[in-house]
Amino acid sequence: MNFIQPLSTDLLLAEANSENLYPKLIEQLNKDFNLANEAIDFYQSIKPQELKIQLHEKIYRLIQYKFAAYLNLLYIIDVAEDQIMKLDGSDIFILSEQVAFLILKREWMKVWFRNRY
């Protein structure tokens, strides 16, 4: 089975749920945020929609108030710089939503590959 990039946050979270890897995705998010010294603790029982909202809010606050920490987080998670550069930064709210999706995609990729190989 080949890795297929999800097209939206909702599809990604649904796929993680269907493959029973949603808890691993949450663990990976918590691990990488803590490595970046950005305390976040998503509970294992968090619903996908709530995870999406909380992650978006966290990224929004980082972009607005702690830009250096935001960049460090992207580096720790290993979000591709070219993907970030393609985003339109004119609206921080939309930008933070798009970045949250890129973070979830990268974390999902890590979890998916670790589970397969």
C-alpha distances in whole Angstrom, upper triangle without the diagonal:
4,7,9,13,14,18,20,21,21,18,16,18,17,14,15,17,15,12,16,15,18,21,19,19,23,23,22,24,27,26,26,29,31,31,32,35,34,35,32,31,29,29,27,28,28,27,24,27,29,27,26,30,31,29,30,34,33,32,35,37,36,36,40,41,39,38,38,36,33,33,33,30,28,28,27,24,23,23,24,27,27,25,28,30,29,30,33,35,38,37,37,35,33,32,31,29,27,27,26,23,22,23,20,17,18,18,15,13,15,15,11,11,13,12,9,11
4,6,10,12,15,18,19,20,16,15,18,17,14,15,18,16,14,17,16,18,21,19,18,22,23,21,23,26,25,25,27,30,29,30,33,32,33,31,31,28,29,27,28,28,27,24,26,28,26,25,29,30,27,28,32,31,29,32,35,33,33,37,39,37,35,35,33,31,30,30,27,25,26,25,22,21,20,20,24,23,21,24,27,25,27,30,32,35,35,34,33,30,29,29,27,24,24,23,20,19,20,18,15,15,16,14,11,14,14,10,10,13,12,10,12
4,7,9,13,15,16,17,14,12,15,15,11,12,16,15,13,16,14,16,19,16,15,19,20,18,19,23,22,21,24,26,26,26,30,29,30,28,27,25,26,24,26,25,24,21,23,25,22,21,25,26,23,24,28,27,26,29,31,30,30,33,35,33,31,31,30,27,26,26,24,22,22,22,18,17,17,17,21,20,18,21,24,22,23,27,29,32,31,30,29,27,25,25,23,21,20,20,17,15,16,14,11,12,13,10,8,11,11,8,8,12,11,10,12
4,6,9,12,14,15,11,10,13,13,10,12,15,14,13,16,15,16,20,18,16,20,21,19,20,23,24,22,24,27,27,27,30,29,30,28,28,25,27,25,26,25,23,20,21,24,21,20,24,25,22,23,27,26,25,27,30,29,29,32,34,33,31,31,30,27,26,27,24,22,23,23,19,18,17,17,20,19,17,20,22,20,21,24,27,29,29,28,27,24,23,23,21,18,19,18,15,14,16,14,10,12,14,11,9,13,13,10,11,15,14,13,15
4,6,9,11,13,10,8,12,13,11,12,15,15,15,17,15,16,19,18,15,18,20,18,18,22,22,20,22,25,25,25,28,26,28,25,26,23,25,24,25,23,22,18,19,22,19,17,21,22,19,20,23,23,21,24,27,25,25,28,30,29,27,28,27,23,23,24,21,18,20,20,17,16,14,14,17,16,13,16,19,17,17,21,23,26,25,24,23,20,19,19,17,15,15,15,11,11,12,11,7,10,12,9,8,12,13,11,12,16,16,15,17
4,6,7,9,6,5,9,10,8,10,13,13,13,16,14,14,18,17,14,17,19,17,17,21,22,20,22,25,25,25,28,26,27,24,24,21,23,22,23,20,19,15,16,19,17,14,18,20,17,17,21,22,20,22,25,25,24,27,30,29,27,28,27,23,23,24,21,19,21,21,18,17,15,16,19,18,15,17,20,18,17,20,22,25,23,23,21,19,18,18,15,13,14,13,10,10,12,10,7,11,12,9,10,14,14,12,14,17,17,17,20
4,7,9,7,7,11,11,11,13,16,16,17,19,18,17,21,20,17,19,22,20,19,23,24,22,23,27,27,26,29,27,28,25,26,23,25,24,24,22,20,16,16,19,17,14,17,20,17,17,21,21,20,21,24,24,23,26,29,28,27,28,27,23,24,25,22,20,22,23,19,19,16,16,19,17,14,16,18,16,15,18,20,22,21,21,19,16,16,17,14,11,13,13,9,10,13,11,9,13,15,12,13,17,17,16,18,21,21,21,23
4,5,5,6,9,10,11,12,14,15,17,18,17,15,19,19,16,17,20,19,17,21,23,21,21,25,26,25,27,25,25,23,23,20,22,21,22,19,16,13,12,15,14,11,14,16,14,14,17,18,17,18,22,22,21,24,26,26,25,27,25,22,22,24,21,19,22,22,19,19,16,17,19,18,15,16,19,16,15,17,19,21,19,19,17,14,14,14,11,10,12,11,7,10,12,10,9,13,14,12,14,17,17,16,19,21,21,22,25
4,6,5,6,9,10,11,12,14,15,16,15,13,16,16,13,14,17,16,14,17,20,18,18,22,23,22,24,22,22,19,19,16,18,18,18,15,13,9,9,12,10,7,11,13,11,11,14,16,14,16,19,19,19,22,24,24,23,25,23,20,21,22,19,17,21,20,17,18,15,17,19,19,16,16,19,18,16,18,19,21,19,18,16,13,14,13,9,9,11,8,6,9,10,7,8,12,12,11,13,16,15,15,18,20,20,21,24
4,5,5,6,9,10,11,12,14,15,15,12,16,17,14,15,18,18,16,19,22,21,21,24,26,25,27,24,24,21,20,17,18,18,17,14,12,8,8,11,11,8,11,14,13,13,16,18,17,19,22,22,23,25,27,27,26,28,26,23,25,26,22,21,24,24,20,21,19,21,23,23,19,20,23,21,19,21,22,24,21,21,18,16,17,16,12,13,14,12,9,13,14,10,11,15,15,13,15,18,17,16,20,22,21,22,25
4,6,5,6,9,10,10,12,14,14,12,16,17,14,16,19,18,17,21,23,22,22,26,27,26,29,26,26,23,23,19,20,19,19,17,14,10,11,15,13,12,15,17,16,16,20,21,20,22,25,25,25,27,30,29,28,30,28,25,26,27,23,22,25,24,20,21,19,20,23,23,19,20,23,21,20,22,24,26,24,23,21,18,19,18,15,14,16,14,11,13,14,11,11,14,14,12,14,17,16,14,18,20,19,19,23
4,5,5,6,9,10,11,12,11,10,13,13,10,13,16,15,14,17,19,18,19,22,23,23,25,23,23,20,20,17,18,17,17,15,13,10,11,14,12,11,14,16,14,15,18,19,18,20,23,23,23,26,28,27,26,27,25,22,23,24,20,19,21,21,17,18,16,18,21,21,17,19,22,20,19,22,23,26,24,22,20,18,18,17,14,13,14,12,9,11,11,8,7,11,11,8,10,13,12,11,14,16,16,17,20
4,5,5,6,9,10,10,9,7,11,12,9,10,14,14,13,16,18,18,18,21,23,23,25,22,22,19,18,14,15,14,14,12,10,6,9,11,9,9,12,14,13,14,17,18,18,20,22,23,23,26,28,27,27,28,25,23,24,24,21,20,23,21,18,19,18,20,23,24,20,21,24,23,22,24,25,27,25,23,21,19,19,18,15,15,15,12,10,13,12,9,10,13,11,9,12,14,12,12,16,17,16,18,21
4,5,5,6,9,10,10,9,12,14,12,13,17,17,16,19,21,21,22,25,26,27,28,26,25,22,21,17,17,15,15,14,11,8,10,13,12,12,15,17,16,17,20,21,21,23,26,26,27,29,31,31,30,32,29,26,28,28,24,23,26,25,21,23,21,23,26,26,23,24,27,26,24,26,28,30,27,26,23,22,22,21,18,18,19,16,13,16,16,12,13,16,14,11,14,17,14,13,17,18,17,18,21
4,5,5,6,8,8,8,12,13,11,14,16,16,16,19,21,21,22,25,26,26,28,26,26,23,22,19,19,17,17,16,14,11,13,16,14,14,18,19,18,19,22,23,22,25,27,27,28,31,32,31,31,32,29,27,28,28,24,23,25,24,20,21,20,22,25,25,22,23,27,25,24,27,28,31,29,28,25,23,23,22,19,19,19,17,14,16,16,12,11,14,13,10,12,14,12,10,14,15,14,14,18
4,6,5,6,5,5,9,9,7,10,13,12,13,16,17,18,19,22,23,24,26,24,23,20,19,15,16,13,14,13,12,10,13,15,13,13,17,17,16,18,21,21,21,24,26,26,27,29,31,30,29,30,27,25,26,26,22,21,23,22,18,20,19,21,24,25,22,23,27,26,25,28,28,31,29,27,25,24,23,22,19,19,19,16,14,15,14,11,11,13,11,8,10,12,9,8,12,13,11,13,16
4,5,5,6,5,8,10,10,11,14,15,15,17,19,20,21,23,25,26,27,25,24,21,19,16,15,12,12,12,10,9,12,14,13,14,17,18,17,19,22,22,23,25,27,27,29,31,32,32,32,32,30,27,29,28,25,24,26,25,21,23,22,25,28,29,25,26,30,29,28,30,31,33,31,29,27,25,26,23,21,21,21,18,16,18,17,13,14,16,14,11,14,15,12,12,16,16,14,16,19
4,5,8,8,11,13,12,15,17,17,18,21,22,23,24,27,28,29,31,29,28,25,23,19,19,16,16,16,14,12,15,17,16,17,20,21,21,22,25,26,26,28,31,31,32,34,36,35,35,35,33,30,31,31,28,27,29,27,24,25,24,26,30,30,27,28,32,30,29,32,33,35,33,32,29,28,28,26,23,23,24,21,18,20,20,16,16,18,16,13,15,17,14,12,16,16,14,15,19
4,5,8,10,11,11,14,15,16,17,20,20,21,23,25,26,28,29,28,27,24,22,19,19,16,16,17,16,14,17,19,17,18,22,22,21,23,26,26,26,29,31,31,32,35,36,35,34,35,32,30,31,30,26,26,27,25,22,23,23,25,28,29,26,28,31,30,29,32,33,36,34,32,30,29,29,27,24,24,24,21,19,20,19,16,15,17,15,11,13,14,11,9,12,13,10,11,15
4,6,7,8,10,12,13,14,16,18,19,20,22,23,25,26,28,26,25,22,20,17,16,12,13,14,14,13,16,18,16,18,21,21,20,23,25,25,26,29,30,30,32,34,35,34,34,34,31,29,30,30,26,26,27,25,22,24,24,26,30,31,28,29,32,32,31,34,34,37,35,33,30,29,29,27,24,25,24,21,20,21,19,16,16,18,15,12,14,15,11,11,14,13,10,13,16
4,6,5,6,9,10,11,12,14,15,17,18,20,21,23,25,23,22,19,17,15,14,11,13,14,13,12,16,17,14,16,19,19,18,21,23,22,23,26,27,27,29,31,32,31,31,31,28,26,27,26,22,22,24,21,18,20,20,23,26,27,25,26,29,29,28,31,32,34,32,30,28,27,27,24,22,22,21,18,17,18,16,13,13,14,11,9,11,11,7,8,11,11,8,11,14
4,5,5,6,9,10,11,13,14,16,17,18,20,21,23,21,20,17,15,12,11,9,10,10,10,9,12,13,11,12,16,16,15,17,20,19,20,23,24,24,26,29,29,28,28,29,26,24,25,25,21,21,23,21,17,20,20,23,26,27,24,25,28,28,27,29,30,32,30,28,25,25,24,22,20,20,19,16,15,16,15,11,13,14,11,9,12,12,9,10,14,13,12,15,17
4,5,5,6,9,10,11,12,14,15,17,18,20,21,20,18,15,13,10,9,6,8,9,11,10,14,14,12,14,17,16,15,19,20,19,21,24,25,24,26,29,29,28,28,29,25,24,26,24,21,21,23,20,18,20,21,24,27,29,26,26,30,30,29,31,31,34,31,29,27,27,26,23,21,22,21,18,17,19,16,13,15,16,12,11,14,13,10,12,15,13,12,16,18
4,5,5,6,9,10,10,12,14,15,16,18,20,19,18,15,13,11,11,9,12,12,14,13,16,16,13,15,19,17,16,19,21,20,20,24,25,24,26,29,29,27,27,27,24,23,24,22,19,19,20,18,15,18,18,22,25,27,24,25,28,29,28,31,31,33,31,29,27,27,26,23,22,22,20,17,17,17,15,12,13,13,10,9,11,10,7,9,12,10,9,13,15
4,5,5,6,9,10,11,12,14,15,17,18,17,16,14,13,10,11,10,12,12,12,11,14,14,11,12,15,14,13,16,18,17,17,20,22,21,23,26,26,24,24,25,21,20,21,20,16,16,18,16,13,15,15,19,22,23,21,21,25,25,24,27,27,30,28,25,24,23,22,19,18,18,16,13,13,14,11,8,10,10,7,6,9,9,6,9,12,11,11,14,16
4,5,5,6,9,10,11,12,14,16,17,15,14,11,9,6,8,7,10,9,11,10,13,12,9,11,14,12,11,14,16,15,16,19,20,19,22,24,24,23,23,24,20,19,21,19,16,17,19,16,13,17,17,20,23,25,22,22,26,26,25,27,27,30,27,25,23,23,22,19,18,18,17,13,14,15,12,10,12,13,9,9,13,12,10,13,15,14,14,18,19
4,5,5,6,9,10,11,12,14,15,14,13,11,9,8,9,8,12,12,14,14,17,15,12,15,17,15,14,17,19,17,18,21,21,20,23,26,25,23,24,24,20,19,21,19,16,17,18,15,13,16,17,21,24,26,24,24,27,28,27,30,29,32,30,27,25,26,24,21,21,21,19,16,17,17,14,12,14,13,10,11,13,11,9,13,15,13,13,17,18
4,5,5,6,8,10,10,12,14,14,13,11,11,10,12,11,15,14,16,15,17,17,13,15,17,15,13,16,18,16,16,20,20,19,21,24,24,22,22,21,18,17,18,16,13,14,15,12,9,13,14,17,20,23,20,20,24,25,24,27,27,30,28,25,24,24,22,19,19,19,17,14,15,14,11,10,12,10,6,8,11,8,7,11,12,11,12,16,17
4,5,5,6,8,10,11,12,11,11,9,9,8,11,11,14,13,14,13,15,14,10,12,14,12,9,13,14,12,13,16,17,15,18,21,21,19,19,19,15,14,16,14,11,12,14,11,9,12,13,17,19,21,19,18,22,23,22,24,24,27,25,22,21,21,19,16,16,16,14,11,12,12,9,8,11,10,7,9,12,10,10,13,15,14,16,19,20
4,6,5,6,9,10,11,9,8,6,6,7,9,10,13,12,15,15,17,15,11,14,15,12,11,14,15,12,14,17,17,16,19,21,20,18,19,19,15,15,17,15,12,14,15,12,11,15,16,20,22,24,22,21,25,26,25,27,26,29,27,23,22,23,22,18,18,19,17,14,16,16,12,12,15,14,10,13,15,13,13,16,18,16,18,21,22
4,6,5,6,9,10,10,10,9,9,10,12,13,16,16,18,18,20,18,15,17,19,16,14,17,18,15,16,20,19,17,20,23,22,19,20,19,15,15,17,14,11,13,14,10,10,13,15,19,21,24,22,22,25,27,26,28,27,30,29,25,25,25,23,20,21,21,18,16,17,17,13,13,15,13,10,13,15,12,12,16,17,15,17,20,20
4,5,5,6,9,9,10,10,11,12,15,15,19,17,20,18,20,19,15,16,18,16,13,16,17,14,14,17,17,15,17,20,20,17,17,16,13,12,13,11,8,10,10,7,6,10,12,15,17,20,19,18,21,23,22,25,24,27,26,23,22,23,20,18,18,18,15,13,15,14,10,11,14,11,9,12,14,11,12,16,16,15,17,20,20
4,5,5,6,5,6,6,9,10,14,15,18,16,19,18,19,17,14,15,16,13,11,13,14,10,11,14,14,12,15,17,16,14,15,14,10,10,12,10,7,10,11,8,8,12,13,17,18,21,20,18,21,23,22,24,22,25,24,20,20,21,19,16,17,17,14,12,15,14,11,12,15,13,11,14,16,14,15,19,20,19,21,24,24
4,5,5,5,5,7,9,11,14,16,19,18,21,20,22,19,16,18,19,16,14,17,17,13,14,17,16,14,17,20,18,15,17,15,12,13,14,11,9,13,13,10,11,14,16,20,21,24,23,21,25,27,25,28,26,29,27,24,23,25,22,19,20,21,18,16,19,18,14,15,18,16,14,17,19,16,17,20,21,20,22,25,25
4,5,8,9,11,12,15,17,19,22,21,23,23,24,22,19,20,21,18,16,19,19,15,16,19,18,15,18,21,19,16,16,14,11,12,13,10,8,11,11,7,9,12,15,18,19,23,22,20,24,26,25,27,26,29,28,24,25,26,23,20,22,22,18,17,19,18,14,16,18,15,14,17,18,15,17,20,20,19,21,24,24
4,5,8,10,13,15,18,20,23,21,24,23,24,22,19,19,20,17,15,17,17,13,13,16,15,12,14,17,16,12,13,11,7,9,10,6,5,9,9,6,9,11,13,16,17,21,20,18,21,23,22,24,23,26,25,21,22,23,20,17,19,20,16,15,18,17,13,16,18,15,14,18,19,17,18,22,22,21,24,26,26
4,6,9,12,15,18,20,23,21,24,23,24,22,19,20,20,17,15,18,17,13,14,17,15,12,15,17,15,12,13,12,8,10,12,9,8,12,12,10,12,15,17,20,20,24,23,21,24,26,25,27,24,27,26,22,23,24,22,19,21,22,18,17,20,19,16,18,21,19,17,21,22,20,21,24,25,24,26,29,29
4,6,10,12,16,18,21,19,21,21,21,19,16,17,17,14,12,14,13,9,10,13,11,9,13,14,13,10,12,11,8,9,12,10,8,12,13,11,12,15,16,20,20,23,22,20,23,25,23,25,22,25,23,19,20,21,19,16,18,19,16,15,18,17,14,16,19,17,16,19,21,19,20,24,25,24,26,29,29
4,7,10,13,16,18,16,19,19,20,17,15,17,16,13,12,15,14,10,12,15,13,12,15,17,15,13,15,15,11,12,15,13,11,15,16,14,14,18,19,22,23,26,25,23,26,28,26,27,25,27,25,22,21,23,21,18,19,21,18,16,19,19,16,17,20,19,17,20,22,20,20,24,25,24,26,29,29
4,6,10,12,15,13,16,16,17,14,11,13,13,10,9,12,12,9,11,14,13,12,16,17,16,15,17,17,13,13,16,15,12,15,17,15,14,18,18,22,23,26,24,22,25,27,25,26,24,27,24,21,20,21,20,16,17,19,17,14,17,18,14,15,18,17,15,17,20,19,18,22,24,22,24,27,28
4,6,9,11,10,13,14,16,13,11,14,14,10,11,14,14,11,14,17,16,16,19,21,20,18,20,21,17,17,20,18,15,18,20,17,16,20,20,24,26,28,26,25,28,29,27,29,27,30,27,24,22,23,23,19,19,21,19,16,18,19,16,15,19,18,15,17,20,19,18,21,23,22,22,26,27
4,6,8,7,10,11,12,10,7,11,11,9,9,13,13,11,14,17,16,17,20,21,21,20,22,22,19,18,21,20,16,18,20,18,16,20,20,24,25,28,25,24,28,28,26,28,27,29,26,23,21,22,22,18,17,19,18,14,16,18,15,13,17,17,14,15,19,18,16,19,22,20,21,24,26
4,5,5,9,11,13,11,9,13,14,11,12,16,16,15,18,20,20,20,23,25,25,24,25,26,22,22,24,23,20,22,24,21,19,23,23,27,29,31,28,28,31,32,30,31,30,32,30,27,24,25,25,22,21,23,21,18,19,21,18,16,19,20,16,17,20,19,17,20,23,21,21,24,26
4,6,9,10,13,12,10,14,15,14,14,18,18,18,20,22,23,23,26,28,27,26,28,28,25,24,26,25,21,23,25,22,20,23,23,27,29,32,29,28,32,32,30,33,32,34,31,28,26,27,27,23,22,23,22,19,19,21,18,16,19,19,16,16,19,18,15,18,20,19,18,21,24
4,6,9,12,10,10,13,15,14,15,18,19,19,21,23,24,24,27,28,29,28,30,30,27,26,28,27,24,25,27,25,23,26,26,29,32,33,30,30,34,34,31,33,33,35,32,29,26,27,27,24,22,24,23,20,20,22,20,17,20,21,18,18,21,21,18,20,23,22,21,24,26
4,6,8,6,6,10,11,10,12,14,15,15,18,20,20,21,24,25,26,25,27,28,24,23,26,25,22,23,25,23,21,24,24,27,29,31,28,27,31,31,28,30,29,31,28,25,22,23,24,20,18,21,20,16,17,20,17,15,18,20,17,16,20,20,18,20,23,22,21,24,27
4,6,5,6,9,10,11,12,14,15,16,18,20,21,22,24,26,27,27,28,29,26,24,27,27,23,24,27,25,22,25,24,27,29,30,27,27,30,30,27,29,28,30,27,25,22,22,23,20,18,20,20,16,16,19,18,15,17,20,17,16,20,21,18,19,23,23,22,24,27
4,5,5,6,9,10,10,12,14,15,17,18,20,21,23,24,26,26,26,28,25,22,25,25,21,21,24,23,20,22,21,24,26,27,24,23,27,26,24,26,26,27,24,23,20,19,20,17,15,16,17,13,13,16,15,11,14,16,14,13,17,18,16,17,21,21,20,22,25
4,5,5,6,9,10,11,13,14,16,17,19,20,21,23,24,25,25,27,25,22,25,26,22,22,25,24,21,24,22,25,26,27,24,23,27,26,23,24,24,25,22,20,17,17,18,16,13,15,16,13,13,16,16,13,15,18,17,16,19,21,19,20,24,24,23,26,29
4,5,5,6,8,10,11,12,14,15,17,18,20,21,22,23,24,26,23,21,24,24,21,21,25,23,21,24,22,25,27,28,25,24,27,27,24,25,24,26,22,20,17,17,19,16,13,16,17,13,14,17,16,14,17,19,17,17,21,21,20,21,25,25,24,27,30
4,5,5,6,8,10,10,12,14,15,16,18,20,21,21,22,23,20,18,21,21,17,18,21,20,17,20,19,22,24,25,22,21,25,25,22,23,23,25,22,19,17,17,17,14,12,14,14,10,11,14,12,10,14,15,13,14,17,18,16,18,21,21,21,24,26
4,6,5,6,9,10,11,12,14,16,17,18,20,20,20,22,20,17,20,21,17,17,20,20,17,19,17,20,22,23,19,19,22,21,19,20,20,21,18,16,14,13,14,11,9,11,11,8,8,12,11,9,12,14,13,13,17,18,17,19,22,22,22,25,27
4,6,5,6,9,10,11,12,14,16,17,18,19,20,22,20,17,20,21,18,18,22,21,19,21,19,22,23,25,21,20,23,23,20,20,19,21,17,15,12,13,14,11,9,12,13,9,11,14,13,12,15,18,16,17,20,21,21,22,25,26,26,28,31
4,5,5,6,9,10,11,12,14,15,16,17,18,20,17,15,18,19,16,17,20,19,17,20,19,22,23,25,22,20,23,24,21,22,20,22,19,16,13,14,15,11,11,14,13,10,12,15,13,12,16,17,16,17,20,21,20,22,25,25,25,28,30
4,5,5,6,9,10,11,12,14,15,15,16,18,15,12,15,16,13,13,17,16,14,16,15,18,19,21,18,17,20,20,18,19,18,20,17,14,12,13,13,9,9,11,10,6,9,11,9,9,13,14,12,14,17,18,17,20,22,22,23,26,28
4,5,5,6,9,10,11,12,14,15,15,17,15,12,15,17,14,14,18,18,15,18,15,18,19,20,17,15,18,18,15,16,15,17,14,11,9,9,10,6,5,9,8,6,8,11,10,10,14,15,15,16,19,20,20,22,24,25,26,28,30
4,6,5,6,9,10,11,12,13,14,17,15,12,16,17,15,15,19,19,17,20,18,21,21,23,20,18,21,21,18,18,16,17,14,11,9,11,11,8,8,12,11,9,12,14,13,14,17,18,18,19,22,23,23,25,27,28,29,31,33
4,5,5,6,9,10,11,11,12,14,11,10,13,14,11,13,16,16,15,17,16,19,20,22,19,17,20,21,18,19,17,18,16,12,11,13,12,9,10,13,11,9,12,14,12,13,16,17,16,18,21,21,21,24,26,26,27,30,31
4,5,5,6,9,10,10,10,12,10,7,10,12,10,10,14,14,13,15,13,16,16,18,16,13,16,17,14,15,13,15,13,10,9,11,9,6,8,10,7,7,10,11,10,12,15,15,15,17,19,20,21,23,25,25,27,29,30
4,5,5,6,9,10,10,13,12,9,12,15,13,13,17,18,17,18,16,19,18,20,17,14,17,18,14,14,12,13,11,7,6,9,8,5,8,10,9,9,12,14,13,15,17,18,18,20,23,23,24,26,28,29,30,32,34
4,6,5,6,7,9,12,10,9,13,14,13,14,17,18,17,20,18,21,20,22,20,17,19,21,18,18,15,16,13,10,10,13,12,9,11,14,12,12,15,16,15,17,20,20,20,22,25,25,26,28,30,30,32,34,35
4,5,5,5,6,8,7,5,9,10,9,11,14,14,15,17,15,18,17,20,18,15,17,19,17,17,14,16,14,11,12,14,12,9,12,14,11,11,15,15,13,16,19,18,18,21,23,23,24,27,28,28,30,33,33
4,6,6,5,8,8,6,9,11,11,11,14,16,16,17,15,17,15,18,16,13,14,16,14,14,10,12,11,8,10,12,9,7,11,12,10,11,15,15,14,17,19,19,19,22,24,24,25,28,29,30,32,34,35
4,6,7,10,11,9,12,14,14,15,18,19,19,21,19,21,19,21,20,16,17,19,16,15,12,13,11,8,10,13,11,10,13,15,13,14,18,18,17,20,22,22,23,25,27,27,29,31,33,33,35,37,38
4,6,9,9,9,12,14,14,15,18,19,19,21,20,22,21,23,22,18,20,22,19,19,15,16,15,12,13,16,15,13,16,18,16,16,20,20,19,21,24,23,24,27,28,28,29,32,33,34,36,38,39
4,6,5,6,9,10,11,13,14,15,17,18,18,20,18,21,21,17,19,21,19,19,16,18,17,13,15,17,15,13,16,18,15,16,19,19,17,20,22,21,21,25,26,26,27,30,31,31,33,36,36
4,5,5,6,9,10,11,12,14,15,16,15,17,15,18,17,14,15,18,16,16,13,16,15,12,14,16,13,12,16,16,13,15,18,17,16,19,21,20,21,24,25,25,27,29,30,30,33,35,35
4,5,5,6,9,10,11,12,14,15,15,17,15,18,18,15,16,19,18,19,16,19,19,16,18,19,16,15,18,18,15,16,20,18,16,20,22,20,20,24,25,24,26,29,29,29,32,34,34
4,5,5,6,9,10,10,12,14,14,16,15,19,18,15,18,20,19,20,17,20,19,16,18,19,16,14,17,18,14,15,18,17,14,18,20,18,18,22,23,22,23,26,27,27,29,32,32
4,5,5,6,9,10,11,12,11,14,13,16,15,12,14,17,15,17,14,17,16,13,14,16,13,10,14,14,10,11,14,13,11,15,17,15,16,19,20,20,22,24,25,25,28,30,30
4,5,5,6,9,10,10,10,12,10,14,13,11,12,16,15,16,14,18,18,15,17,17,14,12,15,15,11,13,15,13,12,16,17,15,16,20,20,19,22,24,25,25,28,29,29
4,5,5,6,9,10,10,13,12,16,16,13,16,19,18,20,18,21,21,18,20,20,17,15,18,17,13,14,17,15,13,16,17,15,15,19,19,18,21,23,23,23,26,28,28
4,5,5,6,8,9,12,12,16,15,13,16,18,17,19,18,21,20,17,18,18,15,13,15,15,11,11,14,12,9,13,14,12,12,16,17,15,18,20,21,21,23,26,26
4,6,5,6,5,8,9,12,11,9,12,15,14,17,16,19,19,16,17,17,14,12,14,13,9,10,12,9,8,11,12,10,11,15,15,14,17,19,19,20,23,24,25
4,6,5,7,8,9,12,13,11,14,17,17,19,18,22,22,19,21,21,17,16,18,16,13,14,15,12,11,14,14,11,12,16,16,14,17,20,19,20,23,24,24
4,5,8,11,12,16,15,14,17,20,19,22,21,25,24,21,22,22,19,17,19,18,14,14,16,13,10,13,14,11,11,15,14,13,15,18,18,17,20,22,22
4,6,9,11,14,13,13,16,18,18,21,20,24,23,20,21,20,17,15,16,15,12,11,12,10,7,10,10,7,7,11,11,10,12,15,15,15,18,20,20
4,6,8,11,11,11,14,16,16,20,20,23,23,21,22,21,18,16,17,15,12,13,13,10,8,11,11,7,9,12,11,10,13,15,15,16,19,20,20
4,6,9,8,8,11,12,13,16,16,20,20,18,19,17,14,14,14,12,9,10,10,7,6,10,9,6,9,12,11,11,14,16,16,17,20,21,21
4,5,5,7,9,10,12,15,16,20,20,19,20,18,15,15,16,13,11,13,12,9,10,12,11,9,12,14,13,14,17,18,17,19,22,22,22
4,5,5,6,9,10,14,14,18,19,17,19,18,14,15,16,13,11,14,14,11,12,15,14,12,15,17,16,17,20,21,21,23,25,26,26
4,5,5,6,9,12,14,17,19,18,20,18,14,16,17,14,12,15,15,11,13,16,14,13,17,19,17,19,22,22,22,24,27,27,27
4,5,5,7,11,12,16,17,16,17,15,12,13,14,10,9,12,11,8,11,13,11,11,15,16,15,17,20,20,20,23,25,25,26
4,5,6,9,9,13,14,13,15,13,9,11,12,9,7,11,11,8,10,13,13,12,15,17,17,18,21,22,22,24,27,27,28
4,5,8,9,12,14,14,16,14,11,13,15,12,11,14,14,12,14,17,16,16,19,21,20,22,25,25,25,28,30,30,31
4,7,9,12,14,14,16,13,11,13,14,11,11,14,14,12,15,17,16,16,19,21,20,22,25,25,25,28,30,30,31
4,6,9,10,11,12,9,7,10,11,8,8,12,12,11,13,16,15,16,19,20,20,22,25,25,26,28,30,31,32
4,6,7,9,11,8,7,10,11,9,11,14,14,14,16,19,18,19,22,23,24,26,28,28,30,32,33,34,35
4,6,6,9,8,6,9,11,10,10,14,15,14,16,19,19,20,22,24,25,26,28,29,31,32,34,35,36
4,6,9,8,8,11,13,12,13,16,17,18,20,22,22,23,26,27,28,30,32,33,34,36,37,39,40
4,6,6,6,9,10,11,12,14,16,17,18,20,21,23,24,26,27,29,30,31,33,35,36,37,39
4,6,5,6,8,10,10,12,14,15,16,18,20,21,22,24,25,27,28,30,31,33,34,36,37
4,5,5,6,9,10,11,13,15,15,17,19,20,21,23,25,26,27,28,31,32,33,35,36
4,5,5,6,9,10,11,13,14,15,17,19,20,21,23,25,26,27,29,30,31,33,35
4,5,5,6,9,10,11,12,14,15,17,18,20,21,23,24,25,27,29,30,31,33
4,5,5,6,9,10,10,12,14,15,16,18,20,21,22,24,26,27,28,30,32
4,5,5,6,9,10,11,12,14,15,16,18,20,21,22,24,26,27,28,30
4,5,5,6,9,10,11,13,14,15,17,19,20,21,23,25,26,27,29
4,5,5,6,9,10,11,12,14,15,17,18,20,21,23,24,26,27
4,5,5,6,9,10,11,12,14,15,16,18,20,21,22,24,26
4,5,5,6,9,10,10,12,14,15,16,18,20,21,22,24
4,5,5,6,9,10,11,13,14,15,17,18,20,21,22
4,5,5,6,8,10,11,12,14,16,17,18,20,21
4,5,5,6,8,10,10,12,14,15,16,18,20
4,6,5,6,9,10,10,12,14,15,16,18
4,5,5,6,9,10,11,12,14,15,17
4,5,5,6,9,10,11,12,14,16
4,5,5,6,8,10,10,12,14
4,6,5,6,8,10,11,12
4,6,5,6,9,10,11
4,6,5,6,9,10
4,6,5,6,9
4,5,5,6
4,6,6
4,6
4
